Amino acid sequence: FNKALHSACHQDIADHCDKVVHNEPDNTELEGKVIKCLRIQFRAGKLRTRCMKQMTIVLKQAARNYRLNPLLVAMCTHE
């Protein structure tokens, strides 16, 4: 799990994404599901300032790396 994200967002994860964490404790895709949950809260403006800043970094990294988008990976495999 992204240590910087966890450090900045641990309280927001507990407040907003608790069901994701408890429903998928051993799932290897847990980080992606937590980020998806945090992204929804980010867009709604419900995250604490520290978490908002870290999510901005995570989302910028994702936007720059096509490999983090499964749809783009599938569509660009032969490019």
C-alpha positions, -999 to 999 in steps of 0.1 A, spaced: 0 0 0 12 35 -8 28 46 25 25 84 18 -12 80 9 -19 59 39 -1 83 62 -19 113 48 -53 97 44 -56 71 72 -84 90 90 -102 97 57 -99 60 48 -114 51 82 -142 77 78 -152 72 41 -138 38 29 -142 16 59 -166 -8 41 -140 -13 13 -113 -21 38 -134 -45 58 -151 -62 29 -118 -68 10 -91 -73 37 -71 -99 18 -78 -87 -17 -47 -79 -38 -67 -51 -55 -74 -34 -21 -52 -4 -28 -70 3 -61 -104 1 -44 -93 24 -16 -79 49 -41 -112 47 -61 -131 54 -29 -109 83 -20 -112 97 -55 -150 98 -51 -146 117 -18 -119 139 -33 -143 150 -61 -170 157 -35 -145 178 -15 -149 157 17 -112 149 24 -90 165 49 -64 190 35 -35 166 39 -53 138 22 -65 161 -6 -29 171 -13 -17 135 -14 -46 125 -36 -37 153 -60 -2 137 -64 -17 102 -68 -42 114 -95 -15 133 -114 7 102 -114 -21 81 -127 -29 106 -154 7 105 -166 10 67 -166 -12 49 -191 -3 16 -174 -24 26 -145 -55 27 -167 -66 -8 -176 -87 5 -205 -58 23 -221 -35 -7 -216 -60 -29 -234 -66 -5 -263 -29 4 -268 -14 -31 -265 -5 -32 -302 7 4 -305 
